[in-house]
Amino acid sequence: MRAIGLVLLLAMPASAQGLEAARTIRAQHVLTEDDVRVGNAEVPGALQDPSDAVGLEARTTIYAGRPIRPEDLARAAVVERNQLVPLGFRVGGLTITAQGRALARGGEGDVIRALNLDSRTVVTGRIMPDGQVLVGSAP
């Protein structure tokens, strides 16, 4: 009889503490501590710690009371689509710079395409913290 009770106890789903939206969060909003709260979320993969979400940007709208999952968030955008950005190309001691137009929106470390305004060539590069798009080899 004790074994049956133990098996039933172990078979019950565990209620885990998870992170949920304290209010409706619109897409592209950078989360603050006021936007999230710890609640009872029984969704596998939901974030557990508020520090994992604060400072990140919502990819889609997250409704109040819904669990926040890692795939709902991304790094905050540094570059907006159609924004003028400096393009940089570095190899060894050689540095070439040009003016470009971002063809996508992205955050630090994201790889985006940009139009070189001088040559009208589309290039691919990684967004740096200052908003420069580094094309080619990393520094």
N, C-alpha and C positions, 0 to 999 in steps of 0.2 A: 504494500500500500504506500509506503514512503517513497519507493522507487517511482511509482506512477506520479505522485505529487511533484517529485523532483524533475521528472521528465516534462510535465506540464509547465512547471515554472521556467525551465530552460527554453521551452519551445515558444514562450510568449515573446512578441517583439519588444525590443528594448526601446524606451523613449529616450532619444538623444537630444542634448541641448544643441541647437543650431542657430545660425544667424538668419534673421528675417528682416524684411523692409519695414521700417517704422511708419512710413508713408509711401504714397505712390512716387516712384522715382522714374523720371522721364529718361529716354535714351540720350546719351551724350552728357549726362549730368555727372559731375565728379562727386563721389560720395564723401560725406562728412560723418562725424560721430552721431549727429542728430538723425541721420537717415537710416541707421541700422539699430537693431536691438537683438538681444539674445532671447530666444523663445524655444518652445518645444517643437522641433521640426523633425519629422520622421521620414525625411527624404534622404536617401543615400547620396552622398557626395555634397551635401550642403556645407557651406563654410561654417566653421566653429568659432573663430576668433575675429572680433571686430577689426583688429589691426590688419587682417588679411584683405579687407574690403575698403577701408578708408583710404582715400587718395586715388582710387581707381575709378574708371568711368563706366557707366552702365552702357552695355551694347544695345539693349532693348529696354522697353518699359518694364519695370518690376513693380507689381502692385503691392499695396500695403498688406502685411501679414504673410506674404509669400516668402518661402525660403530663398536665400541667395546662394547660387551655385557659382563655382569658378568660371564656367563658360558664359555667365551673364555679365562678366566684367572684363575690362581690358585696360591697358595703360592709358592715361590721359593723353589726348591728342596735343601734339606740339605744332603740327602743320595741318592746315585746313586745305581742302581741295580748292584748286585755282589760286592758291596763295603764291606770291612771288617768293622764291627761296634761293639762297646762295647754293650753287653747286660746287663741290670741291673734288678734285682728283689728285691723289698723292701717291707717288712712287719714289721711294728713296728720298732724295733731297728735293725732288721736283714737285711743285705744287701748282696746279692750274685751277683757276676759279672762273666761274661764269654765272650768269643770272639764269634762273629757271622758273618754271611754273609747275607746281605740284599737281599731279593728275589724280591724286588720292589723298585721303585724310589719314594721319597716322601719328603714333606716339614714338617716344624715344626708342630706338632699336628696331623699329619696324622697317621693312623694305618696301619702298614705293617706287612708282614710275614718275618721272618728271620730264618736262619738255625743255631742252636747252634752247633758250630764246635766240641765241646767236646763230646756231647751226640748224635749228628746227628739227633736231634729232631727239627721239625719245630715249632716255637713259634710265637705268635702274640703280637705286642707291639706298643706303641705310640712313635713317634720320638720326642726327646727333642731338645732344641735349639743348644746344643753342638754336636748333631749327635748320641747321645746314644739312644738305643731303650729300653724303659722301659717296661718290661713285668710284668703283674699282676697289683697289686694295685698302684694307683697314689701316689706320695710323699705327 
